[in-house]
């Protein structure tokens, strides 16, 4: 009798709680963002602006080093064209 009681308490209670949680999640009508009261900290537009700013800063730093070496500066279009060409196996840029 004691072994049965122990088995029910050790396995049955956690299993029952898990089943209740799964059933509650299944029947919950709202989204997970609503449940967690989650809101993004930045908009996708702001994220894109920040990434573009980072690219411009990196290009400015690269051009500073190119000027020190006496090499011509690169524009954003040249740098992105080079990056796309490196991704293509046959060397054609995607446009």
C-alpha positions, -999 to 999 in steps of 0.1 A, spaced: 0 0 0 28 24 9 45 17 -24 14 25 -44 9 58 -24 46 67 -31 42 59 -68 11 80 -72 27 110 -54 61 107 -72 47 102 -107 10 108 -107 10 143 -92 36 158 -115 20 141 -145 -14 154 -135 0 190 -132 17 186 -166 -16 174 -182 -34 204 -167 -8 228 -180 -9 213 -215 -47 214 -216 -47 250 -204 -22 260 -231 -43 242 -257 -75 259 -248 -61 294 -243 -75 316 -270 -49 344 -269 -14 345 -284 18 339 -265 28 376 -268 -5 385 -251 0 359 -224 35 372 -216 26 409 -222 54 410 -247 61 440 -269 91 444 -291 116 470 -279 122 484 -314 102 484 -345 114 466 -376 119 499 -393 142 511 -365 162 478 -367 167 484 -404 179 519 -398 203 508 -372 218 481 -395 221 505 -423 239 529 -400 263 502 -389 271 494 -426 278 530 -433 301 533 -402 320 501 -414 323 515 -449 336 549 -436 362 531 -415 372 509 -445 375 540 -467 396 558 -440 421 529 -442 420 529 -480 428 566 -481 458 560 -458 471 533 -482 464 555 -512 437 532 -526 405 547 -540 374 548 -518 345 524 -522 309 534 -524 280 516 -507 269 502 -541 304 489 -549 307 472 -515 272 456 -518 279 445 -554 311 429 -543 293 411 -514 266 397 -537 292 386 -563 310 367 -535 278 349 -526 271 337 -562 290 306 -573 292 318 -609 301 353 -600 269 370 -611 254 395 -587 217 391 -578 196 421 -586 
